[in-house]
């Protein structure tokens, strides 16, 4: 009887340890994915801010910019798009959309950020 109880205790302990190890692997994967998105947010925010603060930002955003950059040992590609809003209320506003994509294993990740740019010095032609 004692041998059966010991065997049962070892089986229960083995199942418990394997579940703990499996949950640690899932946690590690989730932390790595969160780190990827955090890096992507910093990269797209820095690139978008640099483009919006540059004096030639409107001319550099007229055509879609599709470029790639190597950062943190990973290949990121981004795309910027500028759209003028219509209507008298929106004549000084421009919608700028930035999209950053990267590949993690077999998974394709995409982060999209949109911002409204207010420029009272620009007169849009209608």
N, C-alpha and C positions, 0 to 999 in steps of 0.2 A: 504494500500500500504506500509506503514512504517513497519507493522508487517511482511510482506513478505520479505522486504529488510533485516530486522533484522534476520529473520530465515535463509535466504540465506547467510548472513555474518557469522552466527554461524556455518553453515555447512561447508563453505569454511575454516574457522578458524580451525574447528575440523579435517578436512582432512589434512590441513597443519601441524598441531601439530602431528597427527598420523604418517605422513611421516617423520617428524624430529625424532621422537622417534624410528621409524623403522631403520632409517639410523644410529642412535647412537648405536643400538644393533648390526648392521652389522659391524660398526667400532670397537666396543668392541671385537667382535669375531675375526676380522682380526688382531687386536693388540695382542690378546692372541695367535693366530697362529704364528705370527711373533716372539713373545717371546719364544715360544716352539722351533722354528728353531734356534734362537740365542743361546739358552741354548744348543741345540744339537751340534751346531758348536763349542762352547767352550769345551764341553765334548769330542767330537771326536778329536779335535785338541790337547787337553791336553793328552788324552790317546795315540794318535799316536806319539806325541813328546816324551812322557815318554818311549814308547816302542822302538823308534828309537835311543834314547840317552842311553838306558841301554846297558851295555857291552855285555849282552847275547841276544841282540835283534834278531840276525839271528836265534839262536836256538829256541827262544820263538815264532817266526813267522813261523817256518817250518810247523807245523801242524796248521790247521785253529783253531783259538781261538774263540769260541762262548760262550760268558759270558754275564751276565746281571749285572746291577748296579742300585741302588736306589739313585736318586738324585733329588732334588727339589720336593720331594713328588710324583715322577713319576718313573715308571719302564722303564729303557732303556736297550736294549740288543744290543751288538755289535759283529761284526765278522771281523776278520783280515785275509787277504790272501796275500801271497807273491809269485811272479812269477819272475823267472829269464828270462832275455831277451836273445835272441840268436844272434849270430854273433860276430865277433871280435871287432867291434866298440862298442858293448854294454856289453862286458864281465865283466865290473865292475859295471854295473847298475842292480838294482833290482826294480821291480814295486811292490809297497805295496799298497793294496786297503783296506780301512777301511769302514765298513758299520754300521751305527747306526740306530736302529729302535725303535719306541715307539708308543703307542696307545693313541689317544685322542678321547674319546667317542667311536664312532663306526669306526672312521677313523684310518687306519694304516699309519704311516708316516715313511719315509725312507730317510736317508741322506747318500750319498756315497762320499768318498774322496779318491783320488788316488795321490800317491807321488812316485817320482823316487829317489832311495837311491844310492848314489855313494860311493863305498867302494873299494879303490884301493888295500887294504891289503888282500882282499879275492880273492883266485884263484878258479874259478868255474871249476868243473870237467865236461868234455863233453863226 
